[in-house]
Amino acid sequence: MSDSLDQIFISAKHWILSLLSGLPDWVAPIISSLINIGALLGVFLTLFAAISVLERKILGRMQNRYGPNRVGPFGLFQPLADGIKMLIKEDVVPARADKVVHFLAPILVAAAAILALGVIPYGRNMTPFAIDGGILFFFAVGSTTELAVFMAGWGSNNKFSMLGAMRAIAQMVSYELPLILTTLPVVMIVGALSPDAIVAAQDGYSLGVLPHWFVTTPWGAAAFVLFFVSGLVESNRTPFDVPEGESEIVAGHMTEYSGFKYATFFMAEYFGMFAISGLAVTLFLGGWHSPIAALNFIPSYFWFFLKLSALLFVYIWVRGTLPRTRVDQIMNFAWKFMLPMAFTLIVAAAVWHYEGRGLAGWLWSLAVIALVYLALSRLLDTRRKFARRTYRFAE
């Protein structure tokens, strides 16, 4: 690999810090942190602007229409127009709302999403804030989202907002359990809570073409699917966008928000999507490692953002394909299927490990997962639960 190209951003940061060598020792760590924060915000604000227009373009393509095509060439300046529109719209706050709580809610949602992005390794030596308990920190700051959503619902002094907030909290708490449990097999196998250590554990190739990513194991593939589905729910994305079901509760906890506060909620949703997808890449898809050994010369950050882009495309694809599910179906799926399967994956990963991580472990791990999956299918009787409903009308 060409180290100069791969480490170009690290070298640029060190060059900037070298210019400050004459300053007191306590200044350099602060400047280093500010550079990391600035780079993180710059990259993901740009990605947010790009994905906001690309999502509409891709959905338009799927639905046989153009999508944004008026503002700028091919409609590429649409994010700029949206930003200006949100800035100049009137900020309406209900007269009896708790104005402090109402104001702080969108800030807290955005802050939690941005903090979660800070512990993900985006390339070789490119973790903004490398801490030993990075996975624990990710879920700790992510769980504050529930508090912020409740603040938005309570502070608005609106029944629709409160109902939407309670729906969102119930949904997010229910799926946070399988989300965390599906990371436990990876943490167990690696023996560390550091994202960098998890990426390092997935280094290497069999025959130079088969990467040692955890997604190539039965427990890893199943955990990745459950993690991704839980991520859809945590991000309030279709088909799990029940908290803002327009036909039922207007816009959920965001009903009484307008202007830039609403835009902040919108941005935080996408930042959360980036964080969940980035963690999925780190845990299961080898992080910044290339898929085959022959491509190691390509910069590591390219592979990370390519994998991230692929997952974001699947988010958009699912949104353009599936209808919204009922809230009772979502909750049943979480507690009766996702949670038992998440516990099963912990056992399957242990079997794979103690069988020597070879073919025997692979087959035994697959057998454990298949057995529990088939048992749950029989016990839950999904054909009856999800069958076409017969509507009966009063005479």
Phi, psi and omega in degrees: 000142177284102184297328183295320179284321182293325184255021186298321182286324177295318180296320180296319179295316179296325178295317178297317180293329179294333179290342183257018186297337181277352182277165178304156185297329183285348182283320185302313178299324179293314179297320178300316179295320179295322176297315178300315181295316179298316179296317180299311180295319180299314182294312187278336171291322176295317179296323178298315178298319181292315184290331181294326178272324180293324178299315180292326177294315181293316178297322176298318178297318180293329184257015175061048174217175188278321190081192181302126181211016185253322188267108179078178179295124180059021179073019185286344178269010181301319177301324178295317178296318179297319179297316179296318180299315181293327180291324186265355177288149181292136177270099183265125178241129180304146186299322184259014179288154171280098193297325180292312180296319179300323181285321186284334186303306181296328179294318181293321178299313181294320181297319180297317181294319181292319178297322180297328180290343188285346185251008182269133177281115183267355180177181179297122182061026185239041172267117184306313180224093183279110178233151185297324180260044185300319180295318178298317179298318180304311183284332179294312180286329179294328182288345177288348178300321179300319178297317181295320178295319178296321177299319180296317180291315182289317184291341182282341182055050183218133184296320180296319178297318182292318177298317179296321179294317181294322175299313182298317182294316179300316181294315184290320177295319181298320183268350175290330178297304177297329178299315180287319182296329179285345174274341183298318177303320179295314180297321178297313184293318182282324183079027181206154176257008181271125177303324179296320178293324179293318177295318180297327180291343181261014178284156176101163184217148171265123183060016178080356184235336182258107183289152179272045178281149182293337180291345179276358175261156180301314181293325180290319179295316179294319179296322179297317180296313179296320179297317182294318178296316177298323176296323175301317182291314181298329180273000182056044181259155175303139007268018184248028182271042180298322182303337178239042179292104188301322184285347185248311186225042176059260180230030177063219183291350181263009185304317185266020179250144179215172175062222187287335176295318177295320179297326179294318174300316181298315179295319181297325177299317180288322177297321175298321177296319177297318183294313180297316180295320178297321178291324176298318176299317181294316186283320192240333188254023174079008180059235184268009179285147179283157183289331177226153186299328184293343183259015181293346180286343179283137183307142185297322182294334176298316182294321180299311184287336173293315177295319178300317180296322179297317179293322178295324177297321179295322175305312182292319180300315179296320180298322181279357187246317190257144175279166179290137178272161177285153184295326179291325176295319180297315183290320176300316181298321181293307190276329185264339181239306186298315184294311176299322179293324179295319176295323179299322182294330176297316178295317181298321178294321178295319177299314179301319182291312185282348173270011174092008178060023179256203182296320180298316177297321179300313183289319179294321178297316178298320181296318179299314181295315182296321181297312181292321179299314180294321178296316179296322179299319179290316184293321185278339179049061186295333180297324179282321184291325185252019178289162178298130183278145176259120183271133178243128183253148179293140179287000000 
